[in-house]
Each structure stands twice: as C-alpha cells, then as structure tokens.
C-alpha cells in the first residue's frame, strides 16, 4: 500500500471509516487532518456514486466545522460545492463556490477551480440571472493556466453573448472554447500531460457550447 492510500479509499464502509479516522487522528497538525479529509472526500466523490457523494459531503462539512482555519479551505469549499452539484443541491453548491472564491481573495496562495465550477453550473442550469456574476468570476481568475480554464472562460463568454443576442460574438467565443477542449496534452512531463485538459466533452456545458456554434 502506498503511503497515502489510506486517505483514498473508493468505498466507505464502517470499516473504511474507522480505519480512516484512526489514521487521521495520528496526522500532525490541524491542516494535515483537514487536508486528508478533503482528499478522502474527493476520492469518494470521483466514484460517481450518489450514495458516496452524500458521504463525501458529510466528510467535507465535518472538516469545515472541525478545522475552520485550514490553509486549503478554498479547495474544501470547492469540493463541497461539487458534491452539492452531484446531489442536485444547486443553491448550496453556489454558496460553497462563492465561499471558495471569497477565501481565495483572502488567501491567494491557495487557489481552486471554484469559479469554473460555478460557471459550469450556471450555464448547465441556464441560470441566466447569474450569467454576469459567473462571467465576472472567471474573468477575475486572470489568464488561463490550462486549456480547461480557457475552455470555461470562453464558454461563459459565449453564453453571456448568446443571451444578449450577440450571436456572432457568442459563436466566436464558443469556437475558442472548443479549440481549448481539443487540446489533449499540455506538455507536462512524467505522464501528466492530461492534467488541465477538458476530459468530459459529454457534459451539459459542452453541449450548450456546441449548440451556440451550430446556431
């Protein structure tokens, strides 16, 4: 077993829970304890199981309650938001994404993808009343670091333009989003070239961009 496999279980039986909390209790410092809880929760969330998404959210909220000043709190808020999206809790997801973005402004050294996850949710759910706010969020992120960031920025711009009736601009932004989505290798070494790419091109966000291009 790798050194950190104990916090990456893809199941969450009572035995899994007992093992995790016993091991985490021995972790040094509150920051480490909170971080390991987030990592375990994200692992459960990534399984795609609704039941495990509920477990992930419970674990994340426990971390937020027990360790309110953890250094990577922005990442924890973002994970909570993603768990809420999986569970259909849109309002709560938005609250968590906004909390993550607020935390990033307070402590810019630890960033997350909250603004992009916020934009994705707003577009997928056609929450037009939040389009301007979501666009501002992704614009404040600054220059895209990876293709996936450019994808969500351009996609959000496309949605805003389309909603405003600026169809030519919307199509241009949508095409830029698709160009970013086509990047399959970022050039990172040691087999990490897939990091930062758009790995889900079946999402409702992607379908929305495709509709703008074809309109």
C-alpha positions in Angstrom: 0.0 0.0 0.0 1.3 3.4 -0.9 1.9 5.8 1.9 -1.2 7.9 1.2 -3.6 5.2 0.0 -5.3 5.2 3.4 -7.0 8.5 2.5 -8.0 7.5 -1.0 -10.5 4.7 -0.4 -13.2 4.3 -3.1 -15.5 2.6 -0.6 -16.9 3.9 2.7 -18.0 1.1 4.9 -17.9 1.3 8.6 -14.6 -0.4 8.5 -13.2 2.1 6.0 -14.4 4.9 8.2 -12.9 3.5 11.3 -9.6 2.9 9.6 -9.6 6.4 8.1 -10.4 8.3 11.3 -8.0 6.2 13.4 -5.2 7.0 10.9 -6.1 10.7 10.5 -6.2 11.1 14.3 -2.4 10.5 14.2 -1.8 13.1 11.5 0.3 16.0 12.5 -1.5 19.3 12.8 -5.0 20.5 12.0 -4.1 21.5 8.4 -3.0 17.9 7.6 -6.1 16.4 9.2 -8.3 18.8 7.2 -6.4 18.1 4.0 -6.7 14.3 4.4 -10.4 14.6 5.0 -10.8 16.6 1.8 -8.7 14.2 -0.2 -10.7 11.2 1.0 -14.0 13.1 0.3 -12.9 14.0 -3.2 -11.9 10.3 -3.9 -15.4 9.3 -2.9 -17.0 12.0 -5.0 -14.9 10.9 -8.0 -16.5 7.5 -8.0 -19.7 9.0 -9.4 -21.9 7.2 -6.8 -24.7 9.3 -5.4 -24.5 7.5 -2.0 -20.8 8.2 -1.8 -21.4 11.8 -2.8 -23.5 12.1 0.3 -20.8 10.6 2.3 -18.2 12.9 0.7 -20.3 16.0 1.5 -20.7 14.9 5.1 -17.0 14.4 5.4 -16.2 17.8 3.9 -18.7 19.6 6.1 -17.1 17.9 9.1 -13.7 19.1 8.0 -15.1 22.7 7.6 -16.6 22.5 11.0 -13.7 20.9 12.9 -10.9 22.8 11.1 -12.3 26.3 10.2 -8.9 27.9 9.5 -7.3 25.1 7.5 -4.8 26.5 4.9 -6.6 24.9 1.9 -10.1 25.9 2.9 -10.8 27.2 -0.6 -10.2 23.8 -2.0 -12.5 22.3 0.6 -15.3 24.7 -0.2 -14.9 23.9 -3.9 -15.1 20.2 -3.1 -18.3 20.8 -1.1 -19.8 22.7 -4.0 -19.0 19.9 -6.4 -20.6 17.4 -4.0 -23.7 19.5 -3.8 -23.9 19.7 -7.6 -23.8 15.9 -7.7 -26.6 15.7 -5.2 -28.8 18.3 -7.1 -28.4 20.9 -4.3 -27.8 23.9 -6.6 -28.4 26.7 -4.1 -26.0 25.2 -1.6 -23.4 24.5 -4.4 -23.4 28.2 -5.3 -22.9 29.2 -1.7 -19.9 26.9 -1.4 -18.4 28.1 -4.7 -18.8 31.7 -3.6 -17.2 30.9 -0.3 -14.2 29.3 -2.1 -13.8 32.4 -4.3 -14.0 34.7 -1.3 -11.4 32.6 0.6 -9.1 32.8 -2.4 -9.2 36.6 -2.3 -8.3 36.5 1.4 -5.5 33.9 0.9 -4.5 34.0 -2.8 -1.7 31.5 -2.3 -4.2 28.6 -2.3 -6.5 28.6 -5.4 -9.2 26.3 -6.6 -11.4 25.8 -9.7 -14.4 27.2 -7.9 -15.0 30.0 -10.4 -15.0 27.5 -13.3 -17.3 25.0 -11.5 -19.6 27.9 -10.7 -19.7 29.0 -14.4 -20.3 25.4 -15.5 -23.3 25.1 -13.1 -24.8 28.4 -14.1 -24.6 27.5 -17.8 -25.8 23.9 -17.5 -28.8 25.0 -15.4 -29.4 28.1 -17.7 -29.4 30.3 -14.6 -29.3 33.5 -16.8 -29.8 35.8 -13.8 -26.3 34.7 -12.6 -24.5 34.9 -16.0 -22.9 38.3 -15.4 -21.8 37.2 -11.9 -20.3 34.0 -13.2 -18.6 35.8 -16.1 -17.0 38.2 -13.6 -15.8 35.3 -11.5 -14.0 33.6 -14.4 -12.6 36.9 -15.7 -11.2 37.7 -12.3 -9.2 34.5 -12.4 -7.0 36.1 -14.9 -5.1 34.5 -17.8 -5.9 30.8 -18.1 -3.2 28.4 -16.8 -4.5 25.3 -18.5 -6.8 24.6 -21.5 -9.6 23.7 -19.2 -9.6 27.2 -17.7 -9.6 28.8 -21.2 -12.5 26.4 -22.1 -14.7 27.6 -19.2 -13.8 31.2 -19.7 -14.6 31.2 -23.4 -17.7 29.1 -22.8 -19.0 31.5 -20.2 -18.4 34.5 -22.5 -20.2 32.6 -25.3 -23.2 32.0 -23.0 -23.4 35.7 -21.9 -23.1 36.9 -25.5 -25.7 34.5 -26.7 -28.1 35.6 -24.0 -27.6 39.2 -25.0 -28.4 38.5 -28.6 -24.8 39.0 -29.8 -24.8 35.8 -31.9 -21.6 36.4 -33.9 -19.6 37.1 -30.7 -21.1 34.2 -29.0 -20.2 31.8 -31.8 -16.6 33.2 -31.8 -16.2 32.6 -28.1 -17.8 29.1 -28.4 -15.3 28.2 -31.1 -12.5 29.3 -28.9 -13.9 27.1 -26.1 -14.0 24.1 -28.4 -10.4 24.8 -29.6 -9.3 24.6 -25.9 -11.3 21.4 -25.5 -9.4 19.8 -28.4 -6.1 20.1 -26.5 -5.3 16.6 -25.3 -1.7 17.1 -24.0 -0.5 20.1 -22.0 3.1 19.0 -22.3 3.6 18.3 -18.6 6.3 15.7 -18.0 6.1 12.3 -16.3 2.9 11.2 -17.9 0.9 14.2 -16.6 0.1 15.8 -20.0 -3.6 15.1 -19.5 -3.7 17.4 -16.4 -5.5 20.6 -17.2 -7.3 19.3 -20.3 -11.0 19.0 -20.9 -11.7 15.4 -20.1 -15.5 15.4 -20.2 -16.9 16.5 -23.5 -20.3 14.9 -22.9 -21.3 17.4 -20.2 -24.3 19.7 -20.5 -21.9 22.6 -20.5 -20.2 21.2 -23.6 -23.5 20.6 -25.3 -24.5 24.2 -24.6 -21.3 25.4 -26.3 -22.0 23.1 -29.2 -25.5 24.5 -29.7 -24.1 28.0 -29.8 -21.6 27.0 -32.5 -24.3 25.4 -34.6 -26.9 28.1 -34.2 
